[in-house]
Amino acid sequence: RVAVAPPDLDEATERREEESRQAYQNQLLSLGKQRLIIQAFELFEEGKLGAAEGICREFLTRYPTDVNAIRLLAEVGLKLGRFNDAATLLERCLEFAPDFHLARNSYANVLGKMHQFPAALREVTRLEQAEPHNLAHTVLAASILVNVGDYDGAISRYENVLARAPDHARVRMSLGHVLKTVGRQEESIAAYRRAIRAESTLGEAYWSLANLKTFKFDPAEILAMRRNVEKKELDAGDAFHFCFALAKALEDAGQYDESFEYYAAGNELKAKLSGYDADENHARIEHIREHCTRDFLQQLTDRGDPAPDPIFIVGLPRSGSTLLEQILASHSLVEGTMELPYIGQFAQRLG
């Protein structure tokens, strides 16, 4: 038997079928969107930043409010050092999704990179309150506190993280850095060695020990460095740190020829990662010399703040500027800071 439905039921069925088709199309579209974002993220993880950026930008022309794409594009900007662009993108992202905590973590990180520390602390404090068990927020807070000189606060947070994740090698190493800064050297050494036990290929931890200047590696540690530096699968960053640390150990042992070989190998690896271009740097310095003539500078004598308080130490690398800062900071009325990035940031922004 064939039943003939009344007209109103036919119309309702057609509407449901149309809604079903539309829902299915939306699902396919959603899956397609998701696949694109996953593809962009995979490219980002592989270091193919240009390809990831291209997908994100094309995607956002069609879906301009997609917060995942906005955040990923901001992460690309962060990797490329385009902090202002990354901050603008993340502010937009958080306007659309104020509770997108991953994006807010990225935003706090970017603000820290831009040395806007009070703003960064406000954001990370909000995150710690919203997700008190998320260790990523605690680690980020600690790194920001280091930059504002709140070393006790940073140590407290690092210890809090390590109480819950005792084998987190890089956090253990970061704790070692802060302990070294406040003069707790034996505890710093213990932290670096524990980081090495947690991650035996962490070259930076070995270099951190070598960089204490007075530290002496024992024979087992030297043997471990020799074995690690020969590993072909070793990350390039770990590799050059191992080279420098081993070179320092051999120098201390009086084995100067072999020490120099490792210094040279480390410099070669580091040069490939740094992106330094001697010709570009030479051209930039020559341009500054041509522009900043005596006459030009004399025209600016009435500019700036007349306060005598700040002391700027300006010099070429390895020219003794750090030593001069230490000499001045030993005076009871002078407080040393660090190699501040503000002038470079101003120049980059103007450029």
HUSUL-V362825 format. One record per helix or strand of 3 or more residues. SS is the DSSP state (@ for helix, = for strand). FROM is the first residue (numbers start at 1). TO is the last residue. Records with the same first field share a line. If there is no record, write none. Layout:
# HUSUL-V362825
SS->FROM-TO, FROM-TO
This chain:
# HUSUL-V362825
@->7-45, 49-62, 67-79, 83-96, 101-113, 117-130, 135-147, 151-164, 169-181, 185-198, 203-210, 219-229, 236-252, 256-274, 278-291, 294-298, 321-329, 342-350
